Every structure is written in structure tokens, then in C-alpha cells.
């Protein structure tokens, strides 16, 4: 059951982070969360995740700004980023080298499929 994949969830909805984190931890993943962009960038450097689940619509620094900063940093530029969003911004996702966009509201199985 142990996947040993590390996943960082960056979403300003703390309850959503907790729910996803709980389910993924049960599935054998190592999880960390951040509720804003600057903290997410910091955690991406220290936690060194295999995958980042990133919300776009966050106050202060949005997900695209987080993406931009992660891609600009040699330490985090090759991270696998999965966008979680309620809007269809696939063109922008491609610009940042994001291969997967999961539309909200999503179900847990979608997240698991994307991670696998």
C-alpha cells in the first residue's frame, strides 16, 4: 500500500486540504499542505514533493503566480504540478508546463487517478 510519493496541497480552503490530505494519507502517500501561495512555495522547497496539487483562485498570491515562482526556481522548476480550479484555464496551464487540470468540484477518485 505504501506509495512513498510526497504530495503538497496548496489551497486556501483549509477544510478541503484536510479532507484530501486525510484520504491520500490513508492511501499511503506522504502529505503536506499550505493555505497560501508564499507558504506553498516555501514548503515546496523544504518538503520536496513529487506532486503539487495547486489551487488557482487564492487571495494574495494566486496559483499562476505560485506556478511562475516554482518554475523560475532551479530547486522547484521540474515539479509535477496539477491545477485544481473551477475555471477552464487550460491554455495558461500549458504555458507553465502543467500537464493536468482537475476541475472543481472534483471527486476523490479523479485526484487519485491523476496522482497515479
Secondary structure, 3 states (H helix, E strand, C coil): CCCCCEEEEECCCHHHHHHHHHHHHHCCCEEEEECCHHHHHHHHHHHCCCEEEEECCCCCCCHHHHHHHHHHCCCCCCCEEEEEECCCCHHHHHHCCCCEEEECCCCHHHHHHHHC
